[in-house]
Each structure stands twice: as C-alpha cells, then as structure tokens.
Amino acid sequence: DRRGMVGFGTLETTFAALEGQLAKTPYLAGEAFSAADVATGSQIGYGLQFGTVEARPAFTEYWDRIRERPALIRATAADNTAMKEKEV
C-alpha cells in the first residue's frame, strides 16, 4: 500500500479533502479568493464541464462562485472574441 508515500493517494481522498474545505469556507484558503482558487477552481470547472469531476454540491457551488468573478467574465469574453476573430 503506497498511500502513505508522497505522490500516492486516491482521487477520492483528494476530492473528499477539497469538498470538506469548501463545505466550511467559500474559497480554499478561507473567505478570500487566492491563487489556490485560480489553479484548483479551473480544474474543478473544466472537470464539471467535461464530466471528469463528480458534480458534488460543494464543487458546483464553488465553481458558480468562481465563474461569477469579474476577472473570469472578462477573460472569457476576451477568449470568445479571439476565437471569433480566428474563424474562417
């Protein structure tokens, strides 16, 4: 059993830890949005979108908070504009 070694564990253990934290606070580091949310939130969001992350209530609520952030809304709009400009 390698779970005690660095780099080994299970996806379920990881998801349970994330879910436990997000059940207590709106963001991973507490009340304030941080770089941890940029990295983890994008992975949760993509995972929910493509079905590789289980749609647990804590995850869907977390992603809803992140995708309503003004910076993400602006970045998404910029991406959409760039994609339209590239269309042939």
Backbone as CSV, one residue per row, in Angstrom:
resi,resn,N_x,N_y,N_z,CA_x,CA_y,CA_z,C_x,C_y,C_z
1,ASP,0.862,-1.187,0.000,0.000,0.000,0.000,0.900,1.239,0.000
2,ARG,0.824,2.035,-1.053,1.693,3.203,-1.211,1.027,4.507,-0.787
3,ARG,-0.171,4.459,-0.273,-0.890,5.705,0.031,-0.150,6.597,1.011
4,GLY,0.684,6.051,1.829,1.436,6.852,2.790,2.638,7.546,2.192
5,MET,2.956,7.223,0.945,4.119,7.812,0.288,3.738,9.101,-0.415
6,VAL,4.692,9.991,-0.546,4.462,11.253,-1.249,4.100,10.950,-2.702
7,GLY,3.052,11.597,-3.188,2.647,11.425,-4.569,1.653,10.297,-4.785
8,PHE,1.379,9.524,-3.759,0.403,8.455,-3.887,-0.805,8.762,-3.026
9,GLY,-1.909,8.389,-3.501,-3.169,8.599,-2.796,-4.274,8.217,-3.748
10,THR,-5.449,8.680,-3.466,-6.554,8.378,-4.365,-7.255,9.672,-4.745
11,LEU,-7.876,9.637,-5.887,-8.658,10.789,-6.317,-9.786,11.054,-5.320
12,GLU,-10.385,9.990,-4.813,-11.470,10.152,-3.845,-10.984,10.856,-2.579
13,THR,-9.806,10.520,-2.106,-9.251,11.182,-0.919,-9.034,12.669,-1.192
14,THR,-8.532,12.973,-2.369,-8.311,14.369,-2.755,-9.629,15.120,-2.843
15,PHE,-10.608,14.523,-3.529,-11.919,15.171,-3.654,-12.581,15.346,-2.289
16,ALA,-12.430,14.369,-1.421,-13.029,14.476,-0.082,-12.401,15.625,0.701
17,ALA,-11.088,15.798,0.568,-10.410,16.900,1.267,-10.879,18.250,0.721
18,LEU,-10.958,18.368,-0.606,-11.454,19.611,-1.207,-12.889,19.886,-0.793
19,GLU,-13.710,18.859,-0.863,-15.114,19.009,-0.504,-15.273,19.431,0.958
20,GLY,-14.477,18.831,1.831,-14.532,19.182,3.249,-14.184,20.637,3.501
21,GLN,-13.148,21.124,2.819,-12.757,22.536,2.981,-13.826,23.459,2.426
22,LEU,-14.338,23.138,1.248,-15.332,24.009,0.608,-16.679,23.979,1.310
23,ALA,-16.900,22.987,2.132,-18.119,22.960,2.942,-18.021,23.960,4.101
24,LYS,-16.779,24.321,4.453,-16.551,25.233,5.582,-16.344,26.682,5.157
25,THR,-15.697,26.879,3.994,-15.346,28.228,3.550,-15.653,28.388,2.062
26,PRO,-15.883,29.612,1.612,-16.217,29.799,0.191,-15.052,29.539,-0.751
27,TYR,-13.834,29.707,-0.262,-12.647,29.509,-1.090,-11.670,28.602,-0.348
28,LEU,-10.701,28.070,-1.060,-9.813,27.074,-0.459,-9.024,27.596,0.731
29,ALA,-8.596,28.853,0.663,-7.802,29.405,1.759,-8.655,30.150,2.788
30,GLY,-9.955,30.061,2.652,-10.836,30.725,3.610,-11.859,31.608,2.941
31,GLU,-11.995,32.813,3.463,-13.000,33.746,2.966,-12.566,34.499,1.709
32,ALA,-11.262,34.581,1.479,-10.731,35.363,0.361,-10.301,34.466,-0.796
33,PHE,-10.593,34.903,-1.997,-10.151,34.246,-3.221,-8.633,34.344,-3.302
34,SER,-7.961,33.253,-3.707,-6.498,33.243,-3.755,-6.006,32.506,-4.993
35,ALA,-4.682,32.470,-5.147,-4.073,31.741,-6.269,-4.450,30.259,-6.236
36,ALA,-4.668,29.726,-5.055,-5.094,28.324,-4.954,-6.427,28.111,-5.669
37,ASP,-7.291,29.102,-5.610,-8.590,29.007,-6.283,-8.465,29.141,-7.790
38,VAL,-7.493,29.916,-8.246,-7.262,30.038,-9.690,-6.885,28.665,-10.241
39,ALA,-5.913,28.026,-9.602,-5.425,26.732,-10.076,-6.458,25.626,-9.896
40,THR,-6.987,25.507,-8.701,-7.913,24.415,-8.414,-9.278,24.664,-9.019
41,GLY,-9.740,25.893,-8.954,-11.061,26.217,-9.492,-11.180,25.942,-10.970
42,SER,-10.124,26.260,-11.724,-10.187,25.997,-13.160,-10.277,24.499,-13.433
43,GLN,-9.566,23.715,-12.655,-9.615,22.259,-12.842,-10.982,21.694,-12.458
44,ILE,-11.552,22.202,-11.384,-12.899,21.780,-10.989,-13.895,22.180,-12.074
45,GLY,-13.786,23.413,-12.560,-14.703,23.890,-13.596,-14.631,23.062,-14.867
46,TYR,-13.414,22.825,-15.348,-13.259,22.001,-16.557,-13.762,20.583,-16.303
47,GLY,-13.442,20.063,-15.148,-13.888,18.707,-14.808,-15.398,18.583,-14.772
48,LEU,-16.058,19.575,-14.212,-17.520,19.572,-14.202,-18.071,19.689,-15.618
49,GLN,-17.456,20.549,-16.424,-17.913,20.756,-17.790,-17.786,19.485,-18.632
50,PHE,-16.704,18.753,-18.457,-16.447,17.589,-19.297,-16.752,16.256,-18.619
51,GLY,-17.298,16.309,-17.400,-17.736,15.097,-16.730,-16.634,14.267,-16.093
52,THR,-15.466,14.857,-15.882,-14.385,14.111,-15.237,-14.322,14.362,-13.733
53,VAL,-15.118,15.306,-13.260,-15.258,15.581,-11.831,-16.727,15.405,-11.488
54,GLU,-16.966,14.634,-10.439,-18.336,14.402,-9.977,-18.974,15.719,-9.537
55,ALA,-20.198,15.937,-9.934,-20.914,17.188,-9.635,-21.419,17.184,-8.192
56,ARG,-20.501,17.219,-7.267,-20.866,17.294,-5.845,-21.335,18.712,-5.552
57,PRO,-22.285,18.878,-4.655,-22.784,20.233,-4.361,-21.673,21.228,-4.003
58,ALA,-20.708,20.824,-3.202,-19.628,21.745,-2.830,-18.842,22.193,-4.056
59,PHE,-18.652,21.306,-5.022,-17.901,21.648,-6.231,-18.708,22.554,-7.154
60,THR,-19.971,22.245,-7.337,-20.779,23.075,-8.236,-20.986,24.472,-7.647
61,GLU,-21.174,24.564,-6.346,-21.328,25.876,-5.702,-20.023,26.666,-5.776
62,TYR,-18.911,25.983,-5.590,-17.583,26.613,-5.695,-17.369,27.154,-7.105
63,TRP,-17.641,26.340,-8.105,-17.461,26.783,-9.485,-18.394,27.943,-9.810
64,ASP,-19.608,27.899,-9.292,-20.537,29.019,-9.513,-19.963,30.322,-8.959
65,ARG,-19.347,30.274,-7.780,-18.737,31.479,-7.195,-17.586,31.974,-8.067
66,ILE,-16.773,31.049,-8.535,-15.601,31.442,-9.320,-16.007,32.008,-10.670
67,ARG,-16.926,31.368,-11.349,-17.261,31.835,-12.697,-18.047,33.142,-12.701
68,GLU,-18.493,33.598,-11.544,-19.157,34.897,-11.435,-18.172,36.027,-11.126
69,ARG,-16.893,35.688,-10.971,-15.897,36.710,-10.658,-15.657,37.586,-11.883
70,PRO,-15.592,38.894,-11.708,-15.426,39.813,-12.839,-14.221,39.490,-13.733
71,ALA,-13.101,39.107,-13.153,-11.904,38.824,-13.963,-12.132,37.621,-14.877
72,LEU,-12.812,36.611,-14.392,-13.085,35.450,-15.232,-14.085,35.793,-16.328
73,ILE,-15.049,36.604,-16.006,-16.016,37.039,-17.017,-15.296,37.811,-18.123
74,ARG,-14.393,38.704,-17.744,-13.630,39.468,-18.741,-12.721,38.557,-19.565
75,ALA,-12.054,37.638,-18.918,-11.147,36.732,-19.635,-11.922,35.841,-20.598
76,THR,-13.076,35.361,-20.185,-13.897,34.531,-21.058,-14.375,35.328,-22.263
77,ALA,-14.784,36.569,-22.046,-15.219,37.426,-23.157,-14.067,37.660,-24.129
78,ALA,-12.871,37.895,-23.603,-11.705,38.102,-24.465,-11.390,36.840,-25.263
79,ASP,-11.485,35.684,-24.623,-11.264,34.419,-25.329,-12.290,34.232,-26.443
80,ASN,-13.540,34.505,-26.137,-14.608,34.342,-27.133,-14.396,35.272,-28.326
81,THR,-13.977,36.503,-28.047,-13.696,37.453,-29.123,-12.540,36.960,-29.982
82,ALA,-11.489,36.504,-29.364,-10.331,35.997,-30.101,-10.706,34.787,-30.952
83,MET,-11.546,33.924,-30.422,-11.980,32.739,-31.178,-12.799,33.149,-32.402
84,LYS,-13.670,34.130,-32.240,-14.476,34.604,-33.371,-13.607,35.226,-34.448
85,GLU,-12.571,35.942,-34.019,-11.663,36.564,-34.987,-10.864,35.524,-35.764
86,LYS,-10.658,34.353,-35.185,-9.898,33.286,-35.833,-10.760,32.432,-36.761
87,GLU,-12.077,32.538,-36.659,-12.960,31.732,-37.503,-12.795,32.110,-38.958
88,VAL,-12.847,31.115,-39.776,-12.696,31.329,-41.225,-14.053,31.327,-41.881
